Amino acid sequence: MTARPLHSVAAASLVLYGCATFPVEPEPGAPFGQISSKLGRPGFVLAAPHGSSDTHTGAITAEVARRTGFGLVIATGFMLEPDSVERPGRRYQVNRPTEGVPGRPPSEEVETQAAQQVYAEFERRVLETAQGPLVLYAEIHGNGHRETAGRIEIATVDIDRDTAWRLRTLFELIRDARLRARPDAPRLAVLVEPLDSLRYTASAAKQAGVLRLPSRALHIEIPKTARTEWRALYTEILADFLAQAASLVESRGRVPIPVRGGP
């Protein structure tokens, strides 16, 4: 029996969420992937640009979208080189028109015609899923860097420090409420830009990619433990957080939330 590629398995599972799936072949003979999408609340879109290569982010994003009612866009495949023991493989970056290696600086990424075609299709699906102005766009990514293993990082677009503090406090309250029933689970910290300094600022996607499009955006990086053994718990936390953050961000901080201490 021939094993199916991981991106094929991931894309097939998205059918269960009612997604429409579109194959994308950047150029003849090039590796191809798939972009799946599903309409939801107009103006609110949740996406996973690396739904298969960032392990389990496709499934996490689909479940969070189901719980929140956000529109959904997930890209799977788009690997140019397989991962090795030494380093991750090169891939299309999908949410911007470049190729690169996960975790490496944006300065090392290369813009190619094939990468531009992949990005153009991803952008088109995001805008179609928004069904009008893109009020709030959120992306879920995964990383395995040792420095960020104990935290979730949220890079932002058009979020001021006060709103960032409210978002961080909101996440902490939801996390701690969930962890009371699971004291054995890791209590991952959360950092929110511009209040906190991040390793993953999504600068390339802000300058030349999809993050230049929305009125406001949240780029969420989650570590391996939240995508593997504690995936179910942190999926619930992310869903609760985004459902409430949508109202908070849309109103630019005018909706009061319970807080502890000051910014």
MARBA-3410 file (N, C-alpha, C, O; in Angstrom, 1 decimal):
263
0.8,-1.2,0.0,0.0,0.0,0.0,0.9,1.2,0.0,1.9,1.3,0.7 ~ 0.5,2.2,-0.8,1.3,3.5,-0.9,0.8,4.5,0.1,-0.4,4.8,0.2 ~ 1.7,5.0,1.0,1.3,6.0,2.0,1.0,7.3,1.3,1.7,7.7,0.4 ~ 0.0,8.0,1.7,-0.3,9.3,1.2,0.6,10.4,1.9,0.9,10.2,3.0 ~ 0.9,11.4,1.1,1.7,12.5,1.8,0.9,13.1,2.9,-0.3,13.1,2.9
1.6,13.7,3.9,1.0,14.2,5.1,0.0,15.3,4.7,-1.1,15.5,5.3 ~ 0.4,16.1,3.7,-0.5,17.2,3.3,-1.8,16.7,2.7,-2.9,17.4,2.8 ~ -1.8,15.5,2.1,-3.0,14.9,1.5,-3.9,14.5,2.6,-5.1,14.6,2.6 ~ -3.3,13.8,3.7,-4.1,13.4,4.8,-4.7,14.6,5.5,-5.9,14.5,5.9 ~ -3.9,15.6,5.7,-4.5,16.8,6.4,-5.6,17.5,5.6,-6.6,17.8,6.2
-5.4,17.6,4.3,-6.4,18.2,3.5,-7.7,17.4,3.4,-8.8,17.9,3.4 ~ -7.5,16.0,3.4,-8.7,15.2,3.4,-9.5,15.3,4.7,-10.7,15.3,4.7 ~ -8.8,15.5,5.8,-9.5,15.7,7.1,-10.3,17.0,7.1,-11.3,17.1,7.8 ~ -9.9,18.0,6.3,-10.6,19.2,6.3,-12.0,19.1,5.7,-12.8,20.0,5.9 ~ -12.2,18.1,4.9,-13.5,17.9,4.3,-14.5,17.7,5.4,-15.7,18.1,5.2
-14.1,17.1,6.5,-15.0,16.9,7.6,-15.5,18.2,8.2,-16.6,18.3,8.8 ~ -14.8,19.3,8.0,-15.2,20.6,8.4,-15.9,21.4,7.4,-16.2,22.6,7.6 ~ -16.3,20.7,6.3,-17.0,21.4,5.2,-16.2,22.3,4.4,-16.8,23.3,3.8 ~ -14.9,22.2,4.3,-14.1,23.1,3.5,-14.1,22.7,2.0,-14.2,21.6,1.7 ~ -14.0,23.8,1.2,-13.8,23.6,-0.2,-12.3,23.6,-0.4,-11.6,24.5,0.1
-11.7,22.6,-1.1,-10.3,22.5,-1.2,-9.8,22.6,-2.7,-10.4,22.1,-3.6 ~ -8.8,23.4,-2.9,-8.3,23.8,-4.2,-6.8,23.4,-4.3,-6.0,23.9,-3.6 ~ -6.5,22.5,-5.3,-5.1,22.2,-5.5,-4.4,23.4,-6.2,-4.9,24.1,-7.0 ~ -3.1,23.7,-5.8,-2.3,24.8,-6.3,-1.0,24.2,-6.8,-0.2,23.7,-6.0 ~ -0.7,24.3,-8.1,0.6,23.9,-8.6,1.3,25.1,-9.2,0.9,25.6,-10.2
2.3,25.6,-8.5,2.9,26.9,-8.9,3.4,26.9,-10.3,3.3,27.9,-11.0 ~ 4.0,25.8,-10.7,4.6,25.7,-12.1,4.7,24.2,-12.4,4.9,23.4,-11.4 ~ 4.8,23.8,-13.7,4.9,22.4,-14.0,6.1,21.8,-13.3,7.2,22.3,-13.4 ~ 5.9,20.7,-12.7,6.9,19.9,-12.0,7.3,20.4,-10.6,8.1,19.7,-10.0 ~ 6.7,21.5,-10.2,7.1,22.0,-8.9,6.2,21.3,-7.8,5.1,20.9,-8.2
6.6,21.3,-6.6,5.8,20.7,-5.5,4.5,21.5,-5.4,4.5,22.7,-5.6 ~ 3.4,20.8,-5.2,2.1,21.5,-5.1,1.5,21.3,-3.8,1.8,20.3,-3.1 ~ 0.6,22.1,-3.4,-0.2,21.9,-2.2,-1.6,22.2,-2.4,-2.1,22.2,-3.6 ~ -2.3,22.4,-1.3,-3.8,22.7,-1.4,-4.2,23.8,-0.5,-3.6,24.0,0.6 ~ -5.1,24.6,-0.9,-5.7,25.6,0.0,-7.2,25.3,0.2,-7.9,25.3,-0.8
-7.5,25.2,1.4,-8.9,24.9,1.8,-9.6,26.1,2.4,-8.9,26.8,3.2 ~ -10.8,26.3,2.2,-11.5,27.5,2.8,-12.9,27.2,3.1,-13.6,26.3,2.5 ~ -13.5,28.0,4.0,-14.9,27.8,4.4,-15.4,29.2,4.9,-14.7,29.8,5.7 ~ -16.5,29.6,4.4,-17.1,30.9,4.8,-17.5,30.8,6.3,-17.9,29.8,6.8 ~ -17.5,32.0,6.9,-17.9,32.1,8.3,-18.4,33.5,8.5,-19.1,34.1,7.7
-18.2,34.0,9.7,-18.6,35.4,10.0,-18.0,36.4,9.1,-16.7,36.4,9.1 ~ -18.7,37.2,8.4,-18.1,38.2,7.5,-17.2,39.1,8.1,-17.5,39.7,9.2 ~ -16.0,39.3,7.5,-15.0,40.2,8.1,-14.0,39.5,9.0,-13.0,40.2,9.4 ~ -14.2,38.3,9.4,-13.4,37.6,10.4,-12.8,36.3,9.8,-13.6,35.4,9.5 ~ -11.5,36.2,9.7,-10.9,35.1,9.0,-9.8,34.5,9.9,-9.0,35.3,10.4
-9.7,33.2,10.0,-8.7,32.5,10.8,-8.0,31.6,9.8,-8.6,30.9,9.0 ~ -6.6,31.7,9.8,-5.9,30.9,8.7,-4.7,30.2,9.3,-4.2,30.6,10.4 ~ -4.3,29.1,8.6,-3.1,28.4,8.9,-2.3,28.3,7.6,-2.6,27.4,6.8 ~ -1.3,29.1,7.4,-0.5,29.1,6.2,0.3,27.8,6.0,0.7,27.4,4.9 ~ 0.6,27.1,7.1,1.5,25.9,7.1,0.8,24.8,7.9,1.3,24.3,8.8
-0.5,24.5,7.4,-1.3,23.6,8.1,-0.8,22.2,8.3,-1.2,21.5,9.2 ~ 0.2,21.8,7.4,0.7,20.5,7.6,2.2,20.5,8.1,2.6,19.7,9.0 ~ 3.0,21.5,7.6,4.4,21.5,8.0,4.6,22.0,9.4,5.5,21.6,10.1 ~ 3.7,23.0,9.9,3.6,23.3,11.3,2.7,22.4,12.0,1.4,22.6,11.9 ~ 3.2,21.3,12.5,2.4,20.1,13.0,1.1,20.5,13.7,1.1,21.2,14.7
0.0,19.9,13.2,-1.3,20.0,13.8,-1.9,21.4,13.7,-3.0,21.6,14.2 ~ -1.3,22.4,13.1,-1.9,23.7,13.1,-3.1,23.8,12.2,-4.0,24.5,12.4 ~ -3.2,22.9,11.2,-4.4,22.9,10.3,-5.6,22.4,11.1,-6.6,23.0,11.0 ~ -5.4,21.3,11.9,-6.5,20.8,12.6,-6.9,21.7,13.8,-8.1,21.9,14.0 ~ -5.9,22.3,14.4,-6.2,23.3,15.5,-7.0,24.5,14.9,-8.0,24.9,15.5
-6.6,25.0,13.8,-7.2,26.2,13.2,-8.6,25.8,12.8,-9.5,26.7,13.0 ~ -8.8,24.7,12.2,-10.2,24.3,11.8,-11.1,24.2,13.0,-12.3,24.6,12.9 ~ -10.6,23.6,14.1,-11.5,23.5,15.2,-11.8,24.8,15.9,-12.9,25.1,16.3 ~ -10.8,25.7,16.0,-11.0,27.0,16.5,-12.0,27.8,15.7,-12.9,28.5,16.2 ~ -11.9,27.7,14.4,-12.8,28.4,13.5,-14.3,27.8,13.7,-15.2,28.6,13.7
-14.4,26.5,13.9,-15.7,25.9,14.1,-16.3,26.5,15.4,-17.5,26.8,15.4 ~ -15.5,26.6,16.4,-16.0,27.1,17.7,-16.3,28.6,17.7,-17.2,29.1,18.4 ~ -15.6,29.4,16.9,-15.7,30.8,17.0,-16.6,31.4,15.8,-17.2,32.5,16.0 ~ -16.8,30.6,14.8,-17.6,31.0,13.6,-16.8,31.9,12.7,-17.4,32.4,11.7 ~ -15.5,32.0,12.9,-14.7,32.7,11.9,-14.6,32.0,10.6,-14.8,30.7,10.5
-14.4,32.7,9.5,-14.1,32.1,8.2,-12.8,31.4,8.3,-12.0,31.7,9.2 ~ -12.5,30.4,7.5,-11.4,29.5,7.6,-10.6,29.4,6.3,-11.2,29.2,5.2 ~ -9.3,29.5,6.4,-8.4,29.3,5.2,-7.2,28.5,5.7,-6.5,28.9,6.7 ~ -6.9,27.3,5.1,-5.8,26.5,5.5,-5.0,26.0,4.3,-5.6,25.5,3.4 ~ -3.7,26.2,4.3,-2.8,25.8,3.3,-2.1,24.5,3.8,-1.5,24.5,4.9
-2.0,23.5,3.0,-1.3,22.3,3.3,-0.4,21.9,2.2,-0.7,22.2,1.0 ~ 0.8,21.3,2.5,1.7,21.0,1.4,2.7,22.1,1.3,3.1,22.7,2.3 ~ 3.1,22.4,0.0,3.9,23.5,-0.3,5.3,23.4,0.2,6.0,24.4,0.5 ~ 5.8,22.2,0.5,7.2,21.9,0.9,8.0,21.8,-0.3,7.7,21.1,-1.3 ~ 9.2,22.4,-0.3,10.2,22.3,-1.4,11.3,21.3,-1.1,11.8,20.6,-2.0
11.6,21.1,0.2,12.5,20.1,0.6,12.0,19.5,1.9,11.4,20.2,2.7 ~ 12.3,18.2,2.1,11.8,17.6,3.4,12.6,18.0,4.6,13.8,18.4,4.4 ~ 12.1,17.9,5.7,12.8,18.2,7.0,13.9,17.2,7.1,13.8,16.0,6.7 ~ 15.0,17.6,7.7,16.1,16.7,8.0,16.4,16.7,9.5,15.8,17.5,10.2 ~ 17.3,15.9,9.9,17.7,15.9,11.4,18.4,17.2,11.7,18.2,17.7,12.8
19.1,17.8,10.8,19.8,19.0,11.0,18.9,20.3,11.1,19.2,21.2,11.9 ~ 17.9,20.3,10.2,17.1,21.6,10.1,15.8,21.3,9.4,15.7,20.3,8.7 ~ 14.9,22.2,9.5,13.6,22.1,8.7,13.9,22.3,7.2,14.9,22.9,6.9 ~ 13.0,21.7,6.4,13.1,21.8,5.0,12.7,23.2,4.5,11.9,23.9,5.1 ~ 13.1,23.5,3.3,12.7,24.8,2.7,11.3,24.6,2.2,10.9,23.5,1.8
10.5,25.7,2.2,9.1,25.7,1.8,8.7,27.0,1.2,9.3,28.0,1.4 ~ 7.5,27.0,0.5,6.9,28.2,0.2,6.3,28.8,1.5,5.7,28.1,2.3 ~ 6.5,30.1,1.7,6.1,30.7,2.9,4.6,31.0,2.9,4.0,31.2,4.0 ~ 3.9,31.0,1.8,2.5,31.0,1.6,1.8,32.3,1.9,1.1,32.9,1.1 ~ 2.1,32.8,3.1,1.4,34.1,3.5,2.2,35.3,3.1,1.9,36.5,3.4
3.2,35.1,2.3,4.0,36.1,1.6,4.7,35.5,0.4,4.8,34.2,0.3 ~ 5.1,36.3,-0.6,5.6,35.7,-1.9,7.0,35.2,-1.9,7.8,35.6,-2.8 ~ 7.4,34.4,-0.9,8.8,34.0,-0.8,9.0,32.5,-0.5,8.0,31.9,-0.1 ~ 10.2,32.0,-0.7,10.6,30.7,-0.3,11.6,30.9,0.9,12.3,31.8,0.9 ~ 11.6,29.9,1.8,12.5,30.0,2.9,12.5,28.8,3.8,11.7,27.9,3.6
13.3,28.9,4.9,13.4,27.8,5.8,12.8,28.3,7.1,13.2,29.4,7.6 ~ 11.9,27.6,7.8,11.3,28.0,9.0,12.3,28.3,10.1,13.3,27.6,10.3 ~ 12.1,29.5,10.8,13.0,29.9,11.8,14.2,30.7,11.4,14.9,31.3,12.3 ~ 14.4,30.8,10.1,15.5,31.6,9.6,15.1,33.1,9.4,13.9,33.3,9.3 ~ 16.0,34.0,9.4,15.6,35.4,9.3,14.9,35.7,7.9,15.3,35.1,6.9
14.0,36.7,7.9,13.4,37.0,6.6,14.4,37.5,5.5,14.1,37.3,4.3 ~ 15.5,38.0,5.9,16.5,38.4,4.9,17.1,37.3,4.1,17.6,37.5,3.0 ~ 16.9,36.0,4.6,17.4,34.9,3.8,16.3,34.3,2.9,16.6,33.4,2.1 ~ 15.1,34.8,2.9,14.0,34.4,2.1,14.2,34.9,0.6,14.8,35.9,0.4 ~ 13.8,34.1,-0.3,13.9,34.4,-1.7,12.6,34.6,-2.4,11.7,33.7,-2.3
12.3,35.7,-3.1,11.1,35.8,-3.8,11.2,35.2,-5.2,12.1,35.5,-5.9 ~ 10.3,34.3,-5.5,10.3,33.6,-6.8,8.9,33.7,-7.5,8.0,34.0,-6.8 ~ 8.9,33.4,-8.7,7.6,33.4,-9.5,6.7,32.4,-8.9,5.5,32.7,-8.7 ~ 7.2,31.2,-8.6,6.3,30.2,-8.0,5.8,30.6,-6.7,4.6,30.4,-6.4 ~ 6.6,31.2,-5.8,6.2,31.6,-4.5,5.1,32.7,-4.6,4.2,32.8,-3.8
5.3,33.6,-5.6,4.3,34.6,-5.9,3.0,34.1,-6.2,1.9,34.6,-5.8 ~ 3.0,33.0,-7.0,1.7,32.4,-7.4,1.0,31.7,-6.3,-0.2,31.8,-6.1 ~ 1.8,31.0,-5.4,1.2,30.4,-4.2,0.6,31.5,-3.3,-0.5,31.4,-2.8 ~ 1.4,32.6,-3.1,0.8,33.6,-2.2,-0.4,34.3,-2.8,-1.4,34.6,-2.1 ~ -0.4,34.5,-4.1,-1.5,35.2,-4.8,-2.8,34.4,-4.6,-3.9,34.9,-4.4
-2.7,33.0,-4.7,-3.9,32.2,-4.5,-4.3,32.2,-3.0,-5.5,32.2,-2.7 ~ -3.3,32.2,-2.1,-3.7,32.3,-0.7,-4.4,33.6,-0.3,-5.4,33.6,0.4 ~ -3.8,34.7,-0.8,-4.4,36.0,-0.6,-5.9,36.1,-1.2,-6.8,36.6,-0.5 ~ -6.0,35.5,-2.3,-7.4,35.5,-3.0,-8.4,34.8,-2.1,-9.5,35.2,-1.9 ~ -8.0,33.6,-1.6,-8.9,32.8,-0.7,-9.2,33.6,0.6,-10.3,33.5,1.1
-8.2,34.2,1.2,-8.5,35.0,2.4,-9.5,36.1,2.1,-10.4,36.3,2.9 ~ -9.3,36.9,1.1,-10.2,38.0,0.8,-11.6,37.5,0.4,-12.6,38.1,0.8 ~ -11.7,36.3,-0.3,-13.0,35.8,-0.6,-13.7,35.3,0.6,-14.9,35.5,0.8 ~ -12.9,34.7,1.5,-13.5,34.2,2.8,-14.0,35.4,3.7,-14.9,35.2,4.5 ~ -13.4,36.5,3.6,-13.8,37.7,4.4,-15.1,38.2,3.9,-15.8,38.8,4.8
-15.5,38.0,2.7,-16.8,38.4,2.2,-17.0,39.9,2.3,-18.1,40.4,2.6 ~ -15.9,40.7,2.1,-16.0,42.2,2.3,-14.8,42.6,3.0,-13.7,42.0,3.0 ~ -14.8,43.8,3.7,-13.7,44.3,4.5,-13.2,43.2,5.5,-13.9,42.6,6.1 ~ -11.9,43.1,5.5,-11.2,42.2,6.5,-11.0,42.9,7.8,-10.0,43.6,8.0 ~ -12.0,42.7,8.7,-12.0,43.4,10.0,-11.0,42.9,10.9,-10.2,43.7,11.5
-10.9,41.6,11.1,-9.9,40.9,11.9,-9.4,39.7,11.3,-10.2,38.8,10.9 ~ -8.1,39.5,11.1,-7.5,38.4,10.5,-6.6,37.8,11.6,-5.7,38.5,12.1 ~ -6.6,36.5,11.8,-5.8,35.8,12.7,-5.1,34.6,12.1,-5.8,33.9,11.3 ~ -3.8,34.4,12.3,-3.1,33.2,11.8,-2.6,32.4,13.0,-2.2,33.0,14.0 ~ -2.6,31.1,12.8,-2.0,30.2,13.8,-0.8,29.5,13.1,-0.9,28.9,12.1
0.4,29.6,13.8,1.6,29.1,13.4,2.2,28.2,14.5,1.7,28.3,15.6 ~ 3.1,27.3,14.2,3.8,26.5,15.2,5.3,26.7,15.0,5.8,26.9,13.9 ~ 6.0,26.6,16.1,7.5,26.6,16.1,8.1,25.7,17.1,7.4,25.3,18.0 ~ 9.3,25.3,16.9,10.0,24.4,17.8,11.2,25.0,18.4,12.1,24.3,18.9 ~ 11.3,26.3,18.5,12.5,27.0,19.0,12.6,26.9,20.5,11.6,27.0,21.2
13.8,26.6,21.0,14.0,26.4,22.4,13.6,27.6,23.2,13.0,27.5,24.3 ~ 13.9,28.8,22.7,13.7,30.1,23.4,12.2,30.3,23.6,11.8,30.9,24.6 ~ 11.3,29.8,22.7,9.9,30.1,22.8,9.1,28.9,23.3,7.9,28.8,23.1 ~ 9.7,27.8,23.8,9.1,26.6,24.1,8.1,26.7,25.2,7.1,25.9,25.3 ~ 8.2,27.7,26.1,7.3,27.9,27.2,6.3,29.1,27.1,5.8,29.5,28.0
6.1,29.5,25.8,5.3,30.7,25.7,4.6,30.7,24.3,5.0,30.1,23.3 ~ 3.5,31.4,24.3,2.7,31.7,23.0,3.0,33.2,22.7,2.9,34.1,23.6 ~ 3.4,33.5,21.5,3.7,34.8,21.0,2.6,35.3,20.1,2.2,34.6,19.2 ~ 2.1,36.5,20.3,1.1,37.1,19.4,1.6,38.4,18.8,1.6,39.5,19.5 ~ 2.1,38.4,17.6,2.4,39.6,16.9,1.1,40.2,16.4,0.1,39.5,16.1
1.1,41.6,16.2,-0.2,42.2,15.9,0.0,43.3,14.8,1.1,43.7,14.5 ~ -1.2,43.6,14.3,-1.3,44.7,13.3,-2.3,45.7,13.8,-3.5,45.3,14.1 ~ -2.0,47.0,13.9,-2.9,48.0,14.4,-3.5,47.8,15.8,-4.7,48.0,16.0 ~ -2.6,47.3,16.7,-3.1,47.1,18.1,-2.2,47.9,18.9,-1.0,47.8,18.9 ~ -2.8,48.8,19.8,-2.0,49.7,20.6,-1.6,49.0,21.9,-2.1,47.9,22.2
-0.8,49.6,22.7,-0.3,49.0,24.0,-1.4,48.6,24.9,-1.4,47.6,25.6 ~ -2.4,49.5,25.0,-3.5,49.3,26.0,-4.3,48.1,25.5,-4.7,47.2,26.4 ~ -4.6,48.0,24.3,-5.4,46.8,23.8,-4.5,45.6,23.9,-5.1,44.5,24.2 ~ -3.2,45.7,23.6,-2.3,44.5,23.8,-2.4,44.0,25.2,-2.4,42.8,25.5 ~ -2.4,44.9,26.2,-2.4,44.5,27.6,-3.8,43.8,27.9,-3.8,42.8,28.6
-4.8,44.4,27.4,-6.1,43.7,27.6,-6.2,42.3,26.9,-6.8,41.4,27.5 ~ -5.6,42.2,25.8,-5.6,40.9,25.1,-4.7,39.9,25.9,-5.1,38.7,26.1 ~ -3.6,40.4,26.4,-2.8,39.5,27.2,-3.5,39.0,28.5,-3.4,37.9,28.9 ~ -4.1,40.0,29.1,-4.9,39.7,30.4,-6.0,38.7,30.1,-6.3,37.8,30.9 ~ -6.7,39.0,29.0,-7.8,38.1,28.6,-7.3,36.7,28.4,-7.9,35.7,28.9
-6.2,36.5,27.7,-5.7,35.1,27.5,-5.3,34.5,28.8,-5.6,33.3,29.0 ~ -4.6,35.3,29.7,-4.2,34.7,31.0,-5.4,34.3,31.8,-5.3,33.2,32.5 ~ -6.5,35.0,31.8,-7.6,34.7,32.6,-8.3,33.4,32.1,-8.7,32.5,32.8 ~ -8.4,33.3,30.8,-8.9,32.1,30.1,-8.0,30.9,30.4,-8.5,29.8,30.8 ~ -6.7,31.0,30.2,-5.8,30.0,30.5,-5.9,29.5,31.9,-6.0,28.3,32.1
-5.9,30.4,32.8,-5.9,30.0,34.3,-7.2,29.3,34.6,-7.2,28.4,35.5 ~ -8.3,29.7,34.1,-9.6,29.1,34.4,-9.6,27.7,33.9,-10.1,26.8,34.6 ~ -9.0,27.4,32.7,-8.9,26.1,32.1,-8.0,25.2,32.9,-8.2,24.0,33.1 ~ -6.9,25.8,33.3,-5.8,25.0,34.0,-6.2,24.6,35.4,-5.6,23.7,36.0 ~ -7.2,25.2,36.0,-7.7,24.8,37.3,-8.2,23.3,37.3,-8.1,22.6,38.3
-8.7,22.9,36.2,-9.2,21.5,36.0,-8.1,20.6,35.5,-8.2,19.4,35.6 ~ -6.9,21.2,35.1,-5.8,20.4,34.6,-4.5,20.9,35.2,-3.7,21.5,34.4 ~ -4.3,20.8,36.5,-3.1,21.3,37.1,-1.8,20.7,36.6,-0.7,21.3,36.8 ~ -1.9,19.6,35.9,-0.7,18.9,35.4,-0.3,19.5,34.0,0.8,19.2,33.5 ~ -1.1,20.4,33.4,-0.8,21.0,32.1,0.2,22.1,32.2,0.3,22.8,33.3
1.0,22.4,31.2,1.9,23.5,31.2,1.2,24.8,31.2,0.2,25.0,30.5 ~ 1.7,25.7,32.0,1.1,27.1,32.1,1.9,28.0,31.2,2.8,28.7,31.6 ~ 1.6,27.9,29.9,2.4,28.7,28.9,2.1,30.2,29.1,1.0,30.6,29.2 ~ 3.2,30.9,29.1,3.1,32.4,29.1,2.6,32.9,27.8,2.6,32.2,26.8 ~ 2.1,34.1,27.8,1.6,34.8,26.5,2.3,36.1,26.4,2.2,36.9,27.4
2.8,36.4,25.3,3.4,37.7,25.0,2.7,38.4,23.8,2.4,37.7,22.8 ~ 2.3,39.6,23.9,1.5,40.3,22.9,2.2,41.6,22.5,2.6,42.4,23.3 ~ 2.4,41.7,21.2,3.0,43.0,20.6,2.0,44.1,20.6,0.8,43.8,20.3 ~ 2.3,45.3,20.8,3.6,45.9,21.1,4.0,46.0,22.6,5.0,46.6,22.9 ~ 3.2,45.4,23.4,3.5,45.5,24.9,4.7,44.7,25.2,5.5,45.1,26.0
4.9,43.5,24.5,6.1,42.7,24.8,7.0,42.6,23.6,6.6,42.8,22.5 ~ 8.2,42.2,23.8,9.2,42.0,22.7,9.1,40.5,22.3,9.0,39.6,23.2 ~ 9.0,40.2,21.0,8.8,38.9,20.5,10.0,38.4,19.7,10.8,39.2,19.2 ~ 10.1,37.1,19.6,11.0,36.5,18.6,10.4,36.5,17.2,11.1,36.8,16.2 ~ 9.1,36.2,17.2,8.4,36.1,15.9,7.5,37.3,15.7,6.4,37.3,16.2
8.0,38.3,15.0,7.2,39.5,14.8,6.5,39.5,13.5,5.7,40.5,13.2 ~ 6.6,38.5,12.6,5.9,38.5,11.3,6.2,39.7,10.5,5.3,40.1,9.7 ~ 7.4,40.2,10.5,7.8,41.4,9.8,7.6,41.3,8.3,7.2,42.2,7.6 ~ 8.0,40.1,7.8,8.0,39.9,6.3,6.5,39.9,5.8,6.2,40.5,4.8 ~ 5.6,39.2,6.5,4.2,39.2,6.1,3.6,40.5,6.3,2.6,40.8,5.6
4.0,41.3,7.2,3.5,42.7,7.4,3.9,43.6,6.3,3.1,44.5,5.8 ~ 5.1,43.4,5.8,5.7,44.3,4.8,5.2,44.0,3.4,4.8,44.9,2.6 ~ 5.1,42.7,3.1,4.9,42.3,1.7,3.9,41.1,1.6,3.7,40.6,0.5 ~ 3.2,40.8,2.7,2.3,39.6,2.6,0.9,40.0,3.1,0.5,41.1,3.0 ~ 0.3,38.9,3.5,-1.2,39.0,3.8,-1.5,40.0,5.0,-2.6,40.5,5.1
-0.5,40.2,5.9,-0.8,41.0,7.1,-0.8,42.5,6.8,-1.1,43.3,7.6 ~ -0.5,42.9,5.5,-0.7,44.3,5.1,-2.2,44.6,4.8,-2.5,45.7,4.5 ~ -3.0,43.5,4.7,-4.4,43.7,4.2,-5.5,44.0,5.3,-6.3,44.9,5.0 ~ -5.4,43.4,6.4,-6.6,43.6,7.4,-6.5,44.9,8.1,-5.4,45.5,8.3 ~ -7.7,45.3,8.7,-7.7,46.4,9.6,-6.9,46.1,10.8,-6.2,47.0,11.3
-7.1,44.9,11.4,-6.3,44.5,12.5,-6.0,43.0,12.4,-6.8,42.3,11.8 ~ -4.9,42.6,13.0,-4.5,41.2,12.8,-3.8,40.7,14.0,-3.1,41.4,14.8 ~ -3.9,39.3,14.3,-3.2,38.6,15.3,-2.4,37.5,14.7,-3.1,36.6,14.0 ~ -1.1,37.4,14.8,-0.3,36.4,14.3,0.2,35.6,15.5,1.1,36.0,16.2 ~ -0.4,34.4,15.6,-0.2,33.6,16.9,0.8,32.4,16.6,0.6,31.6,15.8
1.9,32.4,17.4,2.9,31.4,17.4,2.7,30.5,18.6,2.8,31.0,19.7 ~ 2.5,29.2,18.4,2.3,28.3,19.5,3.4,27.2,19.5,3.8,26.7,18.5 ~ 4.0,26.9,20.7,5.0,25.9,20.8,4.5,24.5,20.6,3.3,24.2,20.5 ~ 5.5,23.6,20.5,5.2,22.2,20.2,4.3,21.5,21.2,3.3,20.8,20.8 ~ 4.5,21.8,22.5,3.7,21.1,23.5,2.2,21.5,23.4,1.4,20.6,23.7
1.9,22.7,22.9,0.5,23.1,22.8,-0.1,22.5,21.5,-1.3,22.6,21.3 ~ 0.7,21.9,20.7,0.2,21.3,19.4,0.2,19.8,19.4,-0.2,19.2,18.5 ~ 0.8,19.2,20.5,0.9,17.8,20.6,0.2,17.2,21.8,-1.0,17.0,21.7 ~ 0.9,17.0,22.9,0.3,16.3,24.0,-0.8,17.2,24.7,-1.7,16.6,25.3 ~ -0.7,18.5,24.6,-1.7,19.4,25.2,-2.5,20.1,24.1,-3.0,21.2,24.4
-2.6,19.5,23.0,-3.3,20.1,21.9,-4.8,20.4,22.2,-5.3,21.5,21.9 ~ -5.5,19.5,22.7,-7.0,19.6,23.0,-7.2,20.8,23.9,-8.1,21.6,23.7 ~ -6.4,20.9,25.0,-6.6,21.9,26.0,-6.3,23.3,25.4,-7.1,24.2,25.6 ~ -5.2,23.4,24.7,-4.8,24.7,24.2,-5.7,25.1,23.0,-5.8,26.3,22.6 ~ -6.3,24.2,22.3,-7.3,24.5,21.3,-8.5,25.1,21.9,-9.0,26.1,21.4
-8.9,24.6,23.0,-10.1,25.2,23.7,-9.7,26.6,24.2,-10.5,27.5,24.1 ~ -8.5,26.8,24.7,-8.1,28.1,25.2,-8.0,29.1,24.1,-8.5,30.2,24.2 ~ -7.4,28.7,22.9,-7.4,29.6,21.8,-8.7,30.0,21.3,-9.0,31.1,20.9 ~ -9.6,29.0,21.3,-11.0,29.3,20.8,-11.7,30.3,21.7,-12.3,31.2,21.2 ~ -11.6,30.1,23.0,-12.2,31.0,23.9,-11.6,32.4,23.8,-12.3,33.4,23.8
-10.3,32.4,23.7,-9.6,33.7,23.6,-10.0,34.5,22.3,-10.3,35.7,22.4 ~ -10.0,33.8,21.2,-10.3,34.5,19.9,-11.8,34.9,19.9,-12.1,36.0,19.3 ~ -12.7,34.1,20.4,-14.1,34.5,20.4,-14.3,35.8,21.2,-15.0,36.7,20.7 ~ -13.6,36.0,22.3,-13.7,37.2,23.1,-12.9,38.3,22.6,-13.2,39.5,22.7 ~ -11.7,38.0,22.0,-10.8,39.0,21.5,-11.4,39.7,20.3,-11.1,40.9,20.0
-12.2,39.0,19.5,-12.9,39.6,18.4,-13.7,40.8,18.7,-13.6,41.8,18.1 ~ -14.5,40.7,19.8,-15.2,41.9,20.3,-14.3,43.0,20.8,-14.6,44.1,20.6 ~ -13.3,42.5,21.6,-12.4,43.5,22.2,-11.6,44.3,21.1,-11.6,45.5,21.1 ~ -11.1,43.6,20.1,-10.3,44.2,19.1,-11.2,45.0,18.1,-10.8,46.1,17.7 ~ -12.4,44.5,17.8,-13.3,45.2,16.9,-13.7,46.6,17.5,-13.8,47.6,16.8
-13.8,46.6,18.8,-14.2,47.9,19.4,-13.0,48.7,19.9,-13.2,49.8,20.5 ~ -11.8,48.2,19.6,-10.5,48.9,19.9,-10.4,49.2,21.4,-10.0,50.3,21.8 ~ -10.9,48.2,22.2,-10.7,48.3,23.7,-11.8,48.9,24.4,-11.7,49.1,25.6 ~ -12.9,49.2,23.8,-14.0,49.9,24.5,-14.8,48.9,25.3,-15.6,49.3,26.2 ~ -14.8,47.6,25.0,-15.5,46.6,25.7,-14.7,46.3,27.0,-13.6,45.8,26.9
-15.3,46.5,28.2,-14.5,46.2,29.4,-14.4,44.7,29.6,-15.3,43.9,29.3 ~ -13.3,44.3,30.2,-13.1,42.9,30.6,-12.5,42.9,32.0,-11.9,43.9,32.4 ~ -12.7,41.8,32.7,-12.1,41.8,34.1,-10.6,41.7,34.0,-10.0,41.0,33.1 ~ -9.9,42.5,34.8,-8.4,42.6,34.7,-7.9,42.4,36.1,-8.5,42.6,37.1 ~ -6.6,42.1,36.1,-5.8,41.9,37.4,-4.6,42.9,37.3,-3.7,42.7,36.5
-4.6,43.9,38.2,-3.5,44.8,38.2,-3.6,45.8,37.1,-4.7,46.0,36.5 ~ -2.5,46.4,36.7,-2.4,47.4,35.7,-1.5,47.0,34.6,-0.8,46.1,34.7 ~ -1.5,47.8,33.5,-0.5,47.5,32.4,0.9,47.8,32.7,1.8,47.6,31.9
END
